């Protein structure tokens, strides 16, 4: 476990990490191609498009065609990265993802921007809170949600080397950069950010920063928490979950997703068979989002550090 400290003052969006990593990959490898559904300014694929126009394809507002074209390019020996908003890439194009990409196990990387309620003012229609569920339900699909800009860059480089289909959710808001030492992302491996014996907190995406704050607040009250950054939702790190669930005896999961079908469900499914303990889930409580500032929406829906603290105390008391 490398040293991890409180968030720094510097802030960047995970979608910017995606765009910057793509640009780096484009310079390093001629087999990298990028496709977008007329949203390259929002998904941050525009930096790649400007630098490597002969390897960038804008298919227009046609997400099913986007995925189909990516499948064809993969069959031609390229490594395609296809991007759109999470709502459309995991929703509108789902059947094409399943049957044209994952079923034949093609080397396509789907990177969806604007996931979760932190899309903000775009409103509930564009706030995808179901994508972890729909994507992880597809056999053999890898599903990832990074915690900050730097981890996103590592993830994009890692999935470029991985042979097979991957879905990555990145976000719109600028988030604090997490200060780490000696961290190297691996598909299917959790990052152990803190170790404690009283409660296991598992988070990903936006909620990792909130969980870090919560862990410090809990420590001030004499509660020692283990914190896992579970960037890979599938394949989930069963070894780490089992180890710390046995140590702590109670679990809290934190995600910017419906509590049905996402990270909390994945953790519960595993522990119910291997080591039944109480699992309390922080997330969207089977409700759609609303239009508002992303920060205000996290407050409104109770996805803040204070809510994690409350749930962690409840978990400890239930042991």
Protein Blocks (a to p, Z undefined) as FASTA:
>chain_A
ZZdddddfbdcdfklmmmmmmmmmmmmpmkbccddehilmmnopmmmmmmmmmlcccebj
afklmmmmmmmmmmnopacdddddfklmmmmmmmmmmmmmmmnopabddddehiajknom
nojmlmccklmmmmmmpghiacdddfbfklmmmmmmmmmmpgcdddddddfbdcddddde
hiacdehiacdfbdcfkbccddehjllmmmmmmmmmmmmnopacdddddfblbdcdfklm
mmmmmmnopacddddddfehplmlmmmmmmmmmogcdddddddehiacddddfklmmmmn
opafklmmmmmmmmmmmZZ
